Amino acid sequence: MRLLVVTAAFPNPPTDGLRIPVFHLLRLLAPRHRIHLVAFHPPDGPPSADDLGLLQDWGVQVTLLPARRLRLRDEFFANVSPLPHSFFPYRTREAFATVRRLALEADLVHAMSFNMGQFRRVCRDKPGVFSPYDAISVLLERQRQQPSRGAWYRMYYQSQVPKVRRFEEDALSAWDAVHFVTDVDAQAVARRAARGNVRVIPNGVDTASFEPPDPRPTTVVPELAFTGAMFGPQNVDAVVWFHKEVLPLVRTRYPEARFVIAGRDPAAEVRALADADRETVVTGTVSDLRGYLWRAAVFLCTLRTGVGIKNRLLEAMAAGCPIVSTSIGVEGMDVRDGEHLLVVDTPQRIADAVIRLLDDRALAARLGAAARQRAIARYGWESVVERVEALYSEALRLHSSTR
């Protein structure tokens, strides 16, 4: 099959939730299909020759497009437009012309990420699959309700929610199939739309790559690890809240406990945590997160907002980590509290769960092993890609039946 894949970020290196699924999809589909990838890159420059060369070695043809840096005039039009603000860095004549031209040579178009759904208007005559992954309207609504966000942010989110909802509803009828990663997100969008072919396929994880060494590394003091892109508002909120509300409770029992925040581009609020506390470590960008996961006494997923399957949680499961997560963190995942991890939401209960795992290392090891086995059984990329190929076949059939 000739596939045109359109994505908002070049997927190599696979460093975040946008790039990871595209990277592994291309890796596993390339031997069986002819793929042309259209990917955006930041205005300050394209990916390196090495990063580009890996995909070309797989046989993927790549067209790179620069995302726009919005000027004041662009920001004004983006804010008054009926379209979501986040569309506008990718909304260029060159981008629409490129997708239109390359779609003519494709058997199917796959738009991967929410902002790429806008390109359907130039490839409607081709079978198409749209993967927004998450219900972005739900994410914005949850962020709007966070008391930690300032009034300006809450006004911005409030203005965007109806625009995003309208686009989500229109997309369900425009594309032959729309793919979310959790039932929760799929249902949140589908119940508002008159029609649409909605399917749920979870994200995956490279379970072989994250397999922990035997024996696992140990540290002199227990490390509590949090990973993620540390500029994202939900991640910033999660670590600041944990540091303020939960960590002091943990340190009444384990005063030496080290809080390790590993992830790129930490916001000022995150960097300030390390400045104020010698036992809080903010790494910034690291080339390989696996070492932090393998030696973590407890992995934390203390998100209070967000949607979709959390890639960092899949990685922690594949690494065999003992995990403490909030309900938001495991939303839509096939895991059970007390069997694969501990799920708690209030500061005291989170602290109690962390202390319980630090006290009982046999329990921690048992939960970590069970989490890794669940990742292998349910979230391997090979099974995910098989389901995506089945969705392609379904989209081809549905498109031909409506012509």
Buried (B, 14 or more C-beta within 10 A) or exposed (E): BEBBBBBBBBBBBBBBBBBBBBBBBBBBBBEEBBBBBBBBBEEEEBBEEEEBEBBEEBEBEBBBBBBBEBEEEBEEEBEEEEBBBBBBBBBBEEBBEBBEEBBEEBBBBBBBBBBBBBBBEBBEEBBBBBBBBBBBBBBBBBBBEBEBBEEEBBEBBEBBBEBBBBBBBBBBEBBBBBBBBBBBBBBBBBEBBEEBBBBBBBBBBBBEEBBBEEEBEEEEEBBBBBBBBBBBBBBBBBBBBBBEBBBEBBBEEBEEBBBBBBBBEBBEBBBBBBEEBEBBBBBBEEEEBBBBBBBBBBBBBBBBBBBBBBBBBBBBBBBBBBBBBBEBBBBBBEBEEEEBBBBBEEBEBBBBBBBBBBEEEEBBBEBBBBBBBBBBEBBBBEEBBEBBBEBBEBBBEBBEEEE
